[in-house]
Amino acid sequence: MNQHAPTAAAAARETPEPKASWLPMMALFMAQVLMSFNVAALPVSLGGMVEDFGVAPTVASSTIVTYGLVVAAVVMTGSKLGRRIGWVKMFRTVMALFIVSSLVMIFAPSAGWAIAVRASPA
């Protein structure tokens, strides 16, 4: 037996594994924080939404519920699409949709617009 030839186990220990980036995990964490903040902050603003839009509290509440349900429904779909078309392309598309829907939500002229924008997949 050759004493100078390394064994397979020794060779495996010598080659370092590439370090994985924490960036994707941090992006997912921040997205979850944003979702948690949205769900927690929207009920606080319920009175202002009712007053500004001149609608019943049930209409403003349905906006909040619609938002949570749609987000929950598209998580698995987004995961599947990410695997099929690529994570970077999917991330950029979702970010663009989120920015547009957030801006429309901010400047929504009526409760109908707010509900429709919150029902969008982003």
N, C-alpha and C positions, 0 to 999 in steps of 0.2 A: 504494500500500500504506500502511496506517495504521501509523505508528510507535508509537502508544500502545497498540495491541491486542497483548496477549501471545500468543506462540505456544503451541501445545498442550504442547510439551516444557517450556517455561518455566513454564507453569501447573502441570504435573505435579510439577516440582521444588519449587515453592513450597508445595504442600500437604503437610504432614508426615504420615507414616504413623502410625497409632495404635500405641503401644508395646504389645507383647504381654507378658502376665504370665508370670513364671518359675514361678509357683506350681504349675501342672500338671506341669511338668517336674521340679520338686523333689519333688512327691508321688510321681511315678513312680520317681525316683531313690531315695527313701527306701524305697519298697516293694521295689525290687531289692536294696537293702542288707539289708533285713529278711529277704528270701528267702535271700540269700547267707549271712547269719548263721545262719539256721535250719539250712540244709544243712550248714554247717561245725560248728555247736555240737552238733547232735544226736548225731553219732558220739562226741563226747567224753562225753556223758552216757549212752552205751550201757550201761556197767557198772552205773550207778545204776538205769536202767530195768529191767535184768535182775534185779537184786537186789530192787527195790521190788515189781515185779509177779510175781516168782517164775516167770519164763518163760525159755525158751531164747533165746540171743543171736540166733538166726535170726528169732524172732518180733519182737523189738525192732527188728532191722534191717529187717524187712519194713515196719514202721511208717514208718521214715525213707524207704525207697524208694517206698512208696505216696504219701507226701506230695509228694515231688519229681515223680513221674509225673502225679499228679492236677493239680498246679499247672501243669505244662507243658501238659497237655491242655486246660485251661480258659482259657488265655490268649487264644487266638484266638476262642473262643466269647464270652468277655467283651468282646472288642473289637467283635465283631459286634453283641452286645446293646447295648453302649454307643452305637453308631451308631443303633440302632433305637429304643431307649426313652429315650435321653438320658444324657449322661455323668455329670451330677450325681446323678441318680436311681440309676444303676448304681454309682457310687462309694459312695454312702451305703448301698446294699444290701449291697455286698461288705464294707464296713467293719463293718456290723452282724453279718454272718455270721462274719467273722473274729474279732470280739470274743467272740461266743458260743462259737465252736469253740475258741478259745484258752482260755477259762474252763473249758469242759468238759474240755479236754485237761489243764489244770492239776490239776483235781480228779477225773480219771479213776479209777474204782475198780478197773479191771482193764485188762489189755493189749487186750482186745477193744474196750473203749470208746475207748482211745487210737487204735487202728487205724481204727475207724469214724469218729472225729472227724477224723483226718488225711486220710481219704478224702473228706471233704466238700469241695465246690468252693471254699470260702473259704480 
